[in-house]
Amino acid sequence: MSEVSQLIEALSVEEVDAIEAEITHLPDRESAAIEAMRIVQEKRGWISDESLRAIARLLGMPTEALDSIATFYNLIFRKPVGRHVLMLCDSVSCYVMGCDKVRTAVCDQLGVEMGETTPDGRFTLLPIVCLGACDRAPVMIIDEELITHLSADSIPDILSGFD
Amino acid sequence: MITLSTKPLTERVEAVGGLVDMAAYENAGGYEAARQAITKSEPEAVQGLVKDADLRGRGGAGFPTGVKWGFVPKGDAAGPGHKYLVCNADEMEPGTFKDRYLMEMDPHLLIEGMLIAAFAIGADKAYIFLRGEYHESFKRLSSALADATEKGYVGRNVFGSDFSVDLVIHRSGGRYICGEETALLNALEGKRGQPRTKPPFPPASGAWGRPTIVNNVETLCNVPGILSNGVDWFRDLGIGNDSGTKLYGVSGRVNRPGLWELPIGTTIREIIEEHAGGMQEGYKLRGILPGGASTDFLTVEHLDLPMDYGSIQAAGSRMGTGTMILMDDSVCPVAISINLQHFFAQESCGFCTPCREGLPWLEQLLIDIEEGRGQPGDLELLDGNAAFIGAPGNTFCLHATGAMEPLLSALRYFREDFEAHIESGGCPYRERGH
């Protein structure tokens, strides 16, 4: 099998096309590193070693260099995540408005701690820094949905909306 | 006589009652300022207007925007290649929620501001460096950008002129340090978001080593109004020494947390008591972080200060982003300091030792005090180390300096609370059930 077809096998044609489209806005291929990882993560949920190697090859850079970039950023996941990623803001406005109680309610409801994934693969819980909705604190984001005005009591209903 | 706006940033949103689309934006005179500038004016003239208007950076540092634009080399001095305009839309300062509002409600205002700025500095490439978690902002900006491109306002030969500019949205991988402009440029280049040595400063050598201007969202959104309504109008909008309006915000235990466009220089008291509706019943105000997590605490004695660059600085803090966080009397000053230092320790890029090692060490000492393991002498240890880590020049960038602002000021204003933790061997607030 040729190198190119191996590459296409690790990444989908759509992913390669989307990454190449990003590269057209940039002066060199390596500059698309973060966008490329975001594109691959969008469908797959995380960046596996295999994905990492394929992206590095596509961008013409060492895999280790790409990994050092991947591990720098909060939103690039190098471990598998659940079907839904729940990111609960723990910054100062949400703290003042009681996000500790919300976190306890989320962890109790799902039976896992922050940083863990539920055994059924439904949720990964992560802390996140200020989500810029401080006038509606406490807040969290599940996948791409911002959920505001949280209280411990509202958590069971909110979580039941995500299969 | 036409009455000129007193709310150039938010008036269209209020008139429409939601998202201002292309039709609504153009009905309100949108894109005329950019059209006039690009087809009839010169870059130097536009720079001159923004400089004379005394528009200062709304991201936190308050640097005069027109002066910054003037640092970009002109003509042959710039050498061959692109010049870049980068909009810093990486809103991540805890307690700050103003740029999200502008991007989600009036995205064309930002695009028009960027067109004018790009023209003024001669940039042919422009990027919006967007907070990765701002999904709604991304959708609305992308849609507005597609509409503007379709109309010929962005891309080749803008408004039929010989000026061309590409505008691209880059979604960040997420790190607070990317708000620092040289870290942002590394991140834009696809690298780890570590700050660069300065000088050279970005206007001389920025993105991919080329002349680059980095401006905040709110700063750029002020530009179209200055061109439409004039320098005198903009200068007269402010109450004190500063020009224009400011998006002020309040979060915490107030009756109406929110965001308001007010004359720059409005007092803290008016913002909290009139606009935010005062403190909720049962809660008393104790501390104010005036412009995000990296600004020094102020207290009730500072309520009558105008929220402008000079007044807040004279009181020992910074206006920062202008979105204030209120600490009420149910919140333990030691516990909130742990929360703040946890944030800064986690978001340190790890490049230099005092920041990477010092911030977690300070956080741990605060945890010890909060949990009843404080020792006599711990406060002096905090004072000394916080002053050392916070002194500009002891760390590579200003991340740790910003981190120490709320800690040093908490140690000053709420010292009796810190002392009580050590003396009683625990947190008096927890014992009271908070």
Boltz contact constraints between the chains, C-beta under 6 A:
constraints:
  - contact:
      token1: [A, 25]
      token2: [B, 168]
      max_distance: 6.0
  - contact:
      token1: [A, 27]
      token2: [B, 208]
      max_distance: 6.0
  - contact:
      token1: [A, 30]
      token2: [B, 190]
      max_distance: 6.0
  - contact:
      token1: [A, 31]
      token2: [B, 189]
      max_distance: 6.0
  - contact:
      token1: [A, 31]
      token2: [B, 190]
      max_distance: 6.0
  - contact:
      token1: [A, 32]
      token2: [B, 190]
      max_distance: 6.0
  - contact:
      token1: [A, 33]
      token2: [B, 190]
      max_distance: 6.0
  - contact:
      token1: [A, 34]
      token2: [B, 173]
      max_distance: 6.0
  - contact:
      token1: [A, 34]
      token2: [B, 190]
      max_distance: 6.0
  - contact:
      token1: [A, 69]
      token2: [B, 192]
      max_distance: 6.0
  - contact:
      token1: [A, 72]
      token2: [B, 192]
      max_distance: 6.0
  - contact:
      token1: [A, 73]
      token2: [B, 173]
      max_distance: 6.0
  - contact:
      token1: [A, 73]
      token2: [B, 174]
      max_distance: 6.0
  - contact:
      token1: [A, 73]
      token2: [B, 175]
      max_distance: 6.0
  - contact:
      token1: [A, 74]
      token2: [B, 174]
      max_distance: 6.0
  - contact:
      token1: [A, 75]
      token2: [B, 132]
      max_distance: 6.0
  - contact:
      token1: [A, 75]
      token2: [B, 173]
      max_distance: 6.0
  - contact:
      token1: [A, 75]
      token2: [B, 174]
      max_distance: 6.0
  - contact:
      token1: [A, 76]
      token2: [B, 173]
      max_distance: 6.0
  - contact:
      token1: [A, 91]
      token2: [B, 94]
      max_distance: 6.0
  - contact:
      token1: [A, 91]
      token2: [B, 343]
      max_distance: 6.0
  - contact:
      token1: [A, 92]
      token2: [B, 94]
      max_distance: 6.0
  - contact:
      token1: [A, 92]
      token2: [B, 95]
      max_distance: 6.0
  - contact:
      token1: [A, 92]
      token2: [B, 293]
      max_distance: 6.0
  - contact:
      token1: [A, 92]
      token2: [B, 325]
      max_distance: 6.0
  - contact:
      token1: [A, 92]
      token2: [B, 339]
      max_distance: 6.0
  - contact:
      token1: [A, 92]
      token2: [B, 340]
      max_distance: 6.0
  - contact:
      token1: [A, 93]
      token2: [B, 95]
      max_distance: 6.0
  - contact:
      token1: [A, 93]
      token2: [B, 251]
      max_distance: 6.0
  - contact:
      token1: [A, 93]
      token2: [B, 325]
      max_distance: 6.0
  - contact:
      token1: [A, 95]
      token2: [B, 339]
      max_distance: 6.0
  - contact:
      token1: [A, 96]
      token2: [B, 252]
      max_distance: 6.0
  - contact:
      token1: [A, 96]
      token2: [B, 331]
      max_distance: 6.0
  - contact:
      token1: [A, 130]
      token2: [B, 94]
      max_distance: 6.0
  - contact:
      token1: [A, 131]
      token2: [B, 133]
      max_distance: 6.0
  - contact:
      token1: [A, 132]
      token2: [B, 91]
      max_distance: 6.0
  - contact:
      token1: [A, 132]
      token2: [B, 97]
      max_distance: 6.0
  - contact:
      token1: [A, 132]
      token2: [B, 100]
      max_distance: 6.0
  - contact:
      token1: [A, 133]
      token2: [B, 97]
      max_distance: 6.0
  - contact:
      token1: [A, 134]
      token2: [B, 95]
      max_distance: 6.0
  - contact:
      token1: [A, 134]
      token2: [B, 97]
      max_distance: 6.0
  - contact:
      token1: [A, 134]
      token2: [B, 251]
      max_distance: 6.0
  - contact:
      token1: [A, 135]
      token2: [B, 251]
      max_distance: 6.0
  - contact:
      token1: [A, 135]
      token2: [B, 257]
      max_distance: 6.0
  - contact:
      token1: [A, 135]
      token2: [B, 258]
      max_distance: 6.0
  - contact:
      token1: [A, 144]
      token2: [B, 135]
      max_distance: 6.0
